[in-house]
Amino acid sequence: MSSQQQLSLNVFESMEKLLDEATTVGPGATVEYFRAVAYALGAQMAVVGERDKMPDFINIVVSELSSGVEVGMLTTHGIKCKLDAEIHAVKRY
């Protein structure tokens, strides 16, 4: 296993543990868990991402998110789906 694959596995296992903990608290906690994950991910992306390349960076992350939902829906619910989303610009106000 490559170091990148190991890192991906470690991240997945850590997030799975936190989700399991939130699930035991209740439905509201799982929603809050996903809000916290989204916020933290966005903040981390902003720290390491280049401003001019942020739309591409977001597209990479959204594409992986979509792939994860597709696999999860298939393995958990037996539902085959396809999700597409694209970010074309990030505007500063």
ABEGO torsion letter per residue (X at the ends): XBAAAAAAAAAAAAAAAAAAAAAAAEAAAAAAAAAAAAAAAAAAAAAABBAAAAAAAAAAAAAAAAAAAAAAAAAAAGBBBBBBBBBABBBBX
